[in-house]
Amino acid sequence: IGTAVQTENHVLEAHQEDFAKEIKIWERFLFTVSKRQPPFGWVCKVCNTFFPTDGDTWRHVGKEVFIRREERHMGQWHEKEDRWGHEEDEECCGDGMNSRGLSYDSVLKYQEVVRKEEAEREVKSMGLSKPGEESD
């Protein structure tokens, strides 16, 4: 590809969307395996170890998965990553019908579309038009 700088620029430009998707899956995993446990703090649901803050729990999970490669944590991560990473592919069964519930990303996209439509209806009901459009 070229120099290290060119390679870094290529990765930043070409793979930003993939990286962002992977980060969202990782954050979802962190939220799934950590639980607030008053009055003690937070607990890792994989190994039931207590931590004072959510950040400490997330640091523990990252260390167990990526540094120590601990079997239970790695197994949970791979299971969730496989399931959540392919939800988008499995969402539609080919005939336009949903084979099972919507993926988390699809729910977010759907909610955004609904918000935009509601905003447009509200603007129309107020008799306002968008800039550059003529009102009827």
C-alpha positions in Angstrom: 0.0 0.0 0.0 2.9 2.3 0.6 4.3 4.0 3.6 3.0 3.6 7.1 1.3 7.0 6.9 -0.4 6.1 3.6 -1.5 2.8 5.2 -2.9 4.6 8.3 -4.8 7.0 6.1 -6.2 4.2 4.0 -7.4 2.3 7.1 -9.0 5.5 8.6 -10.8 6.3 5.3 -11.8 2.9 4.0 -12.6 1.0 7.1 -14.1 3.7 9.4 -17.6 2.2 9.1 -16.5 -1.3 9.9 -14.5 -0.1 12.9 -17.5 1.9 14.2 -19.8 -1.1 13.8 -17.3 -3.3 15.7 -17.0 -0.7 18.5 -20.8 -0.6 18.8 -20.9 -4.4 19.2 -18.2 -4.3 21.8 -20.0 -1.5 23.8 -23.2 -3.5 23.6 -21.3 -6.5 25.0 -19.9 -4.5 27.9 -23.4 -3.3 28.8 -24.6 -6.8 28.7 -22.0 -8.5 30.9 -21.9 -5.8 33.6 -24.6 -5.2 36.1 -25.2 -2.6 38.8 -25.2 -4.4 42.2 -26.0 -1.9 45.0 -24.5 -1.4 47.6 -21.4 -3.1 46.3 -20.9 -1.4 43.0 -20.8 -3.3 39.7 -20.4 -7.0 38.9 -19.0 -8.9 35.9 -21.9 -11.4 35.1 -19.4 -13.8 33.5 -17.2 -14.4 36.6 -19.3 -12.7 39.4 -16.3 -10.5 40.4 -17.3 -7.1 42.0 -15.9 -3.7 41.0 -16.5 -0.2 42.4 -17.4 1.4 39.0 -18.7 0.4 35.6 -15.5 1.5 34.1 -13.5 -0.9 36.3 -15.8 -3.7 35.2 -15.4 -2.8 31.5 -11.6 -2.6 31.9 -11.7 -6.1 33.6 -13.8 -7.5 30.7 -11.4 -6.1 28.1 -8.4 -7.4 29.9 -9.9 -10.9 30.2 -11.0 -11.0 26.6 -8.1 -9.4 24.8 -5.0 -9.7 27.1 -5.5 -12.9 29.2 -7.8 -14.6 26.7 -9.7 -16.2 29.5 -11.9 -19.0 28.3 -15.3 -18.0 29.9 -15.0 -14.3 28.9 -13.8 -15.2 25.4 -16.6 -17.6 24.9 -19.2 -15.1 25.8 -17.6 -12.4 23.6 -17.4 -14.7 20.6 -21.0 -15.9 21.1 -22.4 -12.4 21.3 -20.2 -11.0 18.5 -21.2 -13.8 16.2 -24.9 -13.3 17.0 -24.9 -9.5 16.9 -22.5 -9.1 14.0 -24.8 -11.1 11.8 -28.2 -9.8 12.9 -28.2 -7.5 10.0 -27.7 -10.4 7.6 -30.4 -12.5 9.2 -33.0 -9.7 9.6 -34.8 -10.5 6.4 -35.6 -14.0 5.3 -35.6 -13.1 1.6 -39.2 -12.4 0.9 -39.3 -9.0 2.6 -40.7 -10.5 5.8 -38.9 -10.3 9.1 -37.7 -13.8 10.2 -37.4 -12.7 13.8 -37.2 -9.4 15.8 -35.4 -6.4 14.4 -31.7 -5.9 15.2 -30.7 -3.1 17.5 -29.3 -1.0 14.6 -32.5 -1.4 12.6 -34.6 -0.3 15.6 -32.5 2.8 15.9 -32.8 3.5 12.2 -36.6 3.0 12.3 -36.9 5.3 15.3 -34.9 8.0 13.4 -37.2 7.7 10.3 -40.3 8.0 12.5 -38.8 11.1 14.3 -38.2 12.7 10.9 -41.7 11.9 9.6 -43.2 13.3 12.8 -41.1 16.5 12.5 -42.2 17.0 8.9 -45.9 16.5 9.8 -45.5 19.0 12.6 -44.0 21.5 10.2 -46.8 21.0 7.7 -49.4 21.3 10.4 -48.0 24.7 11.4 -48.2 25.8 7.8 -44.4 26.3 7.5 -42.4 25.1 4.6 -38.8 24.0 4.3 -36.3 26.6 3.0 -36.3 26.7 -0.7 -39.8 25.1 -1.1 -42.9 26.9 -2.0 -45.9 26.5 0.3 -49.2 25.3 -1.2 
